[in-house]
Amino acid sequence: MKNTLLNKAALASGTVCLMTAMMGSAHAEPTGYNQLTFQTETKEEIQNDEVRASLYKKAQSTDSKTLAAMLNTSTNNAMKIAKRYPSVTVSTGQQRTYPRYDKNNKIIGWTGQANIDLKSTDFSATSQLIADLQETLVMDNLNFGVSDTKRDALEQKLMTEASRAFQQQAKSLTRAWDASGYRVITVNLNTGSNYPRPMYSAMSMKSDSLESVPSQSFESGNSTISVTANGTIELSK
């Protein structure tokens, strides 16, 4: 009886080993011989269609509570103005408060700053909103880029082109090495963007001789979107 059980166990174990060996044969690992690693790249220049901006209010007070109230009031007023421009996405940005010291290292007051961030593909509305906000806020930064929707669509196209370029290069290398064919070991697709420095003409501060700040003239420029395909093939002799 024991021998029968042992034989059944051995048979089952042998079957598992045989199945494992067969599966290993079906998914053979690369040999490591006749392998080539290379990279192809496709890229396209595209006009920036999104503007991002950040403005801030800086204030000082002898106590932190009063300072917080000043910054919150300024932020709330800015958000009210921004509601006139529904095509512009507005959000409260970074806010920080830090103490001011005298020569004896004693706290004599507080300084704080609150930021407002803008994002939109509507350049005209954003330009006017920035001008309105600069009545009480100061421009921190302004830059241009490609919106997610536009970038994603272009990247999908470039991924296909990069894949085809990789295959074409693989075929060329196969002929160059007098091989009969090839198989792909690994391929990685990577995306990248090259955004230029922002270009704009504007008045960053209100002039005493003007009742309001003029709107800005935007020159959004272009960005370069790229996709690289890098990987390894194994040549067949």
C-alpha positions in Angstrom: 0.0 0.0 0.0 2.8 2.4 0.9 4.6 1.6 -2.4 1.5 2.4 -4.3 1.2 5.7 -2.6 4.8 6.5 -3.3 4.5 5.6 -6.9 1.4 7.8 -7.3 3.3 10.7 -5.6 6.3 10.1 -7.8 4.1 10.0 -10.9 2.4 13.2 -10.0 5.7 14.9 -9.3 7.1 13.7 -12.6 4.0 15.1 -14.4 4.5 18.5 -12.8 8.1 18.5 -13.7 7.3 17.5 -17.3 4.6 20.3 -17.6 7.1 22.8 -16.1 9.7 21.8 -18.6 7.3 22.1 -21.5 6.2 25.5 -20.4 9.8 26.6 -20.0 10.4 25.5 -23.6 7.4 27.5 -24.8 8.7 30.6 -23.1 12.4 30.2 -23.8 14.6 32.9 -22.3 16.9 34.9 -24.7 20.2 33.2 -25.3 22.2 36.4 -24.8 24.0 35.9 -28.2 23.6 38.1 -31.3 21.7 40.8 -29.4 21.6 44.4 -30.4 20.4 47.3 -28.3 19.4 50.6 -29.9 17.0 53.5 -29.8 14.8 55.5 -32.2 13.1 58.8 -31.6 10.2 60.7 -33.2 9.3 64.2 -32.3 7.1 67.0 -33.4 6.9 70.8 -32.7 3.5 72.0 -31.6 2.1 75.4 -30.7 1.5 75.9 -27.0 -2.2 76.2 -26.2 -2.2 76.6 -22.4 -1.1 79.4 -20.2 -0.3 79.1 -16.5 0.3 82.0 -14.2 0.8 82.7 -10.5 0.2 85.9 -8.6 0.7 86.7 -5.0 -0.2 89.1 -2.1 2.5 89.8 0.5 1.6 91.6 3.7 3.0 92.4 7.2 1.5 92.8 10.6 2.5 92.9 14.2 0.4 89.7 15.0 -0.2 86.6 12.9 -4.0 86.6 13.3 -4.3 90.0 11.7 -1.9 89.0 9.0 -4.0 85.9 8.2 -7.1 88.0 8.0 -5.4 90.4 5.5 -4.2 87.5 3.3 -7.5 85.7 3.4 -9.4 88.8 2.5 -7.1 89.5 -0.4 -7.4 85.9 -1.6 -11.2 85.9 -1.3 -11.5 89.1 -3.3 -9.2 87.7 -6.0 -11.4 84.6 -6.3 -14.5 86.8 -6.6 -12.9 88.6 -9.5 -11.9 85.3 -11.1 -15.5 84.1 -11.2 -16.1 86.6 -14.0 -13.9 84.4 -16.2 -15.3 80.9 -16.2 -12.9 79.7 -18.9 -10.0 80.2 -16.5 -9.3 77.6 -13.8 -8.3 79.4 -10.6 -7.0 77.8 -7.4 -5.4 79.0 -4.2 -1.7 78.3 -4.3 1.0 78.2 -1.7 0.6 80.3 1.5 3.3 80.9 4.0 3.9 83.0 7.1 7.1 83.7 8.9 8.2 85.9 11.8 10.3 89.1 11.7 13.0 89.6 14.4 14.8 92.6 15.8 18.5 92.7 16.6 17.9 91.0 19.9 16.2 88.0 18.1 12.8 89.0 19.5 9.7 88.6 17.3 8.5 92.1 16.3 6.0 91.1 13.6 5.0 88.7 10.9 5.2 88.5 7.1 3.0 86.4 5.0 2.4 85.6 1.3 -0.6 84.0 -0.4 -0.6 82.8 -4.0 -3.3 82.5 -6.7 -2.7 80.1 -9.6 -4.3 80.4 -13.0 -4.6 77.9 -15.9 -6.5 78.1 -19.2 -6.4 77.7 -22.9 -8.3 80.9 -23.3 -5.5 83.4 -23.7 -7.7 86.5 -24.0 -9.7 85.8 -20.8 -6.5 84.9 -18.9 -4.8 88.1 -20.0 -7.7 90.3 -18.9 -8.0 88.4 -15.6 -4.3 88.9 -14.8 -4.7 92.6 -15.5 -7.6 92.8 -13.1 -5.8 90.9 -10.4 -2.7 93.1 -10.7 -4.7 95.9 -9.2 -3.9 94.3 -5.8 -1.6 91.3 -6.6 1.9 91.0 -8.0 2.8 88.7 -10.8 5.0 85.8 -9.7 5.4 83.8 -12.9 3.9 83.2 -16.3 4.6 80.3 -18.6 3.1 78.5 -21.6 2.8 74.8 -22.4 0.7 72.2 -24.2 -2.6 71.1 -22.6 -3.0 67.6 -21.4 -5.6 66.8 -24.1 -3.5 68.1 -27.0 -0.3 66.5 -25.6 -1.9 63.1 -25.1 -3.3 63.0 -28.6 0.1 63.8 -30.1 1.9 61.3 -27.9 -0.4 58.5 -29.0 0.5 59.4 -32.6 4.2 59.6 -31.9 4.2 56.3 -30.0 2.9 54.6 -33.2 5.5 56.3 -35.3 8.3 55.5 -32.8 7.3 51.8 -32.8 7.3 51.7 -36.6 10.7 53.4 -36.6 12.1 50.8 -34.2 10.8 48.0 -36.4 12.3 49.6 -39.5 15.7 50.0 -37.7 15.5 46.4 -36.6 15.0 45.2 -40.2 17.9 47.4 -41.4 20.2 46.0 -38.7 19.2 42.5 -39.5 20.3 43.0 -43.2 23.5 44.8 -42.1 24.4 41.8 -39.9 23.5 39.2 -42.6 20.9 37.7 -40.4 17.8 35.8 -41.6 15.5 37.5 -39.1 15.1 38.9 -35.6 12.9 38.7 -32.5 12.2 41.5 -30.1 13.6 40.9 -26.6 12.5 44.2 -24.9 11.1 47.6 -26.1 10.4 50.6 -23.9 8.5 53.7 -25.1 9.3 57.0 -23.3 7.8 60.4 -23.7 9.4 63.8 -23.3 8.7 67.5 -23.7 10.9 70.5 -24.4 9.2 73.7 -23.3 10.8 77.0 -24.3 11.3 80.0 -22.0 8.1 81.9 -21.6 7.6 84.9 -24.0 5.3 87.7 -23.1 5.2 91.5 -22.9 3.4 92.9 -19.8 3.4 95.4 -17.0 4.1 93.5 -13.8 3.2 96.4 -11.5 0.6 99.1 -11.6 1.8 102.6 -12.6 0.8 105.6 -10.5 -0.2 107.4 -13.7 -2.7 104.7 -14.8 -6.0 103.9 -13.3 -5.8 100.2 -14.3 -3.2 97.7 -15.5 -3.3 97.0 -19.3 -3.9 93.4 -20.4 -0.9 91.5 -21.6 0.1 90.5 -25.1 0.9 86.8 -25.1 3.3 85.1 -27.4 2.9 81.4 -26.4 5.7 79.9 -28.6 6.1 76.3 -29.4 7.0 73.1 -27.6 8.6 69.9 -28.9 7.0 66.6 -27.9 9.1 63.5 -28.4 8.8 59.7 -28.0 11.7 57.4 -27.9 11.7 53.6 -28.4 14.6 51.8 -27.0 15.1 48.1 -26.7 16.9 44.9 -27.6 16.5 42.5 -30.5 18.1 39.1 -31.0 19.3 38.2 -34.5 18.6 34.8 -36.1 21.3 33.3 -38.3 
